[in-house]
Amino acid sequence: MIGLLRLAVCGLLAAALSQFPAFSDQYVQRLGGQVDALTRVVQDFDASATRAGLTRQEALAELSGTAFRDAHGQDMARAFLRLDRARADLQMLRLAGPLERMALPHRLRDPETLTATWGDFRPAVPLTRAGLIAALIGFMIGWLVTGLLGRLTRRDERLGWR
């Protein structure tokens, strides 16, 4: 019975990780779209600031004094920060292959993009080499974790901790 449970856990982890390459590809595509859109917003803001003879920071400072201006200035500051982070993440994710991205989950950190990608993602049979390797990695992780848990449980029983 334990062996069957162990295989089931391994199979679930294999199935889950097999989806990561395709999911990360879709995330990278969406993140690229976010970077393009944010770049246009930032370029428009910078152009307006330049026409007014201001730097970006000076223009942000002028967006204060009323509730709307304060809110708009904060929105723009968040857009600048989001663009910088998204560009850095996109560059790193584009350089990494689908399997290498498994070591970069911290680069899938844009909440809007992650939510949108997850909302549209539909699991499929992984027919790519990366998907099959990811499934194998998931199976091996499951095998190791369930084996370790089994050993710990047996050790606890031998020591009378149960």
Order of alpha helices (4+ residues) and beta strands (2+ residues): alpha-alpha-alpha-alpha-alpha-alpha
